[in-house]
Amino acid sequence: MLFASFSKARQRHDAAPDRQDPAYERERNELVVAHLNLVRFLALKFANRGEPLDDLVQVGTVGLLKAIDRFELDRGVEFTTYATPTIVGEIKRYFRDKGWAVKVPRRLQELNLAVNRASEKLAVQLGRSPTVVELSQDLGAGEEEILEAQELGQAYNLLSLDSEISSDGDRRSQTLADTVGMTDSGLETLEDRANLERAFAVLSGRERVIIYLRFFESISQTEIAQRLNVSQMHVSRLQAKALDKLRAVLKE
Amino acid sequence: MNQPASREAVTDVVELRIPAKAEWVSIARLAVSAVASRLQFSIEEIEDVKLAVAEALVSSIARGGSRIDIICESLADGLRIRVRNFGVPEQPEVIDVASVDESAASSLGVFLIRALMDTVDYDARAEGGSDLVMFKRLPA
């Protein structure tokens, strides 16, 4: 075992730290080289967290040096057992210093939003709901990452605009979107109710129901979707289409 | 029998059974990360747990058997995960690091697991196979 002779050299070095000691330096270097594989192995395990592998190997090697300088032979543990937590600790500290624990939730949130946008886009292109593989290709993110973003992205306090915020037993449920204010409805500007009634004639039955529930009963898209047993996205599309139709008719 | 990782009573249990094949490892990572997230572990701790479970699974797959059970037990003070293997029992301890190669990599994983989790134990099972039992403590 390399350590038996090194620990003597290290004792010698510790006793007189300022003296040149080529034998000590050489043995220390040999130990480092002998364990670089361990550093590389451990660094690789953290390589999917967005930092270059070379940097991880470098900070891991710093951890290895610390472990070599602190390891006590007579403690009765294998050097690997001792060195691994030190190396891993150094790598983890590096991520902490980089603000990684803040960036990851943000990245997941952003990915979560990107997934929603991409699935709407792909749904239109494909005429069906996309698979995770298709989303992963479209976004250039891993499948696991996408599933995680969908799951964890919500855990980080992302509230849908359609989430209900009033629970006072009022029959009209309020959503976050309602509190933001309706800039897009265009309906407030309508004064002539007769005009509106005429315009409604151009809507299909389902569109009429959605517009009625959404703007006269102030019911969320999500809730409408549940009532009509369709997806919220579908409600959103129908609503947009219906509003376009209404605008077109009213402009005439 | 080894010491249990925690003496706290188990409150909730989530079990997952996967084929002992590499392509199913990410399923287990996802499931375990969801459990850890529910128990309010931080992002860093969740990553640690995922990495530890993935290492346990890889070394488990290397030892054969057709399936692996992953049993997540929610305790008052943390998360205990059993990776139950039905192949050749683990011989985790002595390896020569100076000659790390592909075959040693799965044993090295055990060192990594020890570095990431608070306690790691082995339970040999009378019915055959073994449990790798790891525990991650929730921050107080």
Contacts between the chains, C-beta under 8 A, distances in Angstrom:
chain1	res1	chain2	res2	distance
A	2	B	98	7.6
A	34	B	97	7.4
A	34	B	98	4.8
A	35	B	97	6.2
A	35	B	98	7.7
A	37	B	97	7.1
A	37	B	98	8.0
A	37	B	100	4.0
A	38	B	97	5.5
A	38	B	100	6.3
A	38	B	108	7.0
A	41	B	100	6.3
A	41	B	105	6.5
A	41	B	108	5.5
A	42	B	112	6.3
A	45	B	51	6.0
A	45	B	55	7.6
A	45	B	112	6.2
A	46	B	51	7.9
A	49	B	47	7.2
A	78	B	93	7.9
A	78	B	94	7.2
A	79	B	97	7.3
A	80	B	95	7.3
A	80	B	97	4.7
A	80	B	108	7.6
A	80	B	111	5.6
A	81	B	111	6.3
A	81	B	114	7.2
A	84	B	111	4.1
A	84	B	112	6.3
A	84	B	114	6.9
A	84	B	115	4.7
A	85	B	114	7.3
A	85	B	115	4.2
A	87	B	115	8.0
A	88	B	112	6.9
A	88	B	115	4.2
A	88	B	116	6.9
A	89	B	115	7.6
A	92	B	44	7.1
A	95	B	44	7.5
A	96	B	44	7.4
A	100	B	44	7.6
A	101	B	42	6.5
A	101	B	43	5.1
A	101	B	44	5.1
A	104	B	43	4.9
A	104	B	47	7.9
A	105	B	43	6.1
A	143	B	26	7.5
A	144	B	26	4.8
A	144	B	29	6.7
A	144	B	30	6.1
A	147	B	30	5.7
A	148	B	30	6.4
A	148	B	33	6.6
A	151	B	30	7.5
A	151	B	34	5.7
A	151	B	37	7.6
A	152	B	33	7.3
A	152	B	34	7.8
A	152	B	37	5.8
A	155	B	37	5.5
